[in-house]
């Protein structure tokens, strides 16, 4: 037979396990957020480089400089289609070079 004490003890253990799991979940979420913030910070720090390190064509680089984009981080959150002179091919080349640069960071 199962006594009431064993049932209460089992219930307490289950409650403790649930609380522990909730705490672990909260810690994991906070850690993932911190890592995401850290990754964003590192990307911006690494992107504090002149756009010349992207090895773009002279025309593309000149277009970007003329529009005030001197550093790689200046290119973040920019709609390239609104920059005059950048066509589909240049935008594709630019985005692939930015991806390559950030993947090396």
N, C-alpha and C positions, 0 to 999 in steps of 0.2 A: 504494500500500500504506500501511497504517496502522502506524506504528511504536509500539513499547512506550512510548516517551517521551510520545507524543501521548495514548495511552490513560491513562497515569498522570496526566498533566496534566488531562485531562478528568475523571478520577475525583476528583482533588483539588478541581477547580472545583465539581463536583457536591456533594461533602462540605461545602465552604465555603458553598455556597448553602443547603444543608439546615440547617447550623448558624445561618446568618444568619436564615433563616425561623423557626427555633425561638426565637431571641432576640427577633425582632420579635413573634412570637405572645405570648411571655411579657410583653414590655413592654406590648403592647396589653391583655392581661388585667389587669395591674397598674393601668394607666391607667383602664380601665373601672371597676375596683373603687374607685379613688380618687374618680372622678367620682360614683359611687353614694354613697360616704360623704359627699362634699361636698354632694350634693343632699339627703341625709337631714339633715345638719347645718343647711342653709339652711331646710329645711321646718320644723324645730324652732325655729329662730331667728325665722322669720317668724310661726310659730304662737304666739309669746309675746305674744299679743294677747288682750284680753278677748273673751269669746264674744259680746258685744254687737255686734262688727263683722260678725258673720254675718247681722245683721238678721233674727233669728228672731222668731216670734210671741212675745208676752209670756208666754203660758202655757208654751211650750217652753223659753224662757230661764229662767223661774222654776223649772221642773222640774229643769233642769240645775244651776242654782245651788244648789237645795236638796239635790242629791246631791253637791255638792262640786266641780262642774266649772266653774271660774272662767275658765280660759284655754283657748284652742283646742287647745294641745298636751295638755291633760288629756283631750281627747276621742279621742286616738289610742289604738288597741288596746283600745277599749271595746266590749263587746257591748251595743248599745243596746236590744236586746229584754229585757234584764234590768233596765232602769230603769223603775220603776213610773210610769205616766202617759204614757209615750211609746208611742203606737200606731203602726200602719203608716204612716199619712199623715205624722205628725210625724217619724218616723224617715227617711222618704223625703225630706222637706223638709230635715231636718238634714244628711243625707249629701250631698244635692245642693249645699247651701250650703258645706259643707266642701270639696267638689270644686271649686266655683267659686273659693273663696278660695285653695286651693293651686295652681290653674292660673294664678292671677294672680301668684304668687310667682316 
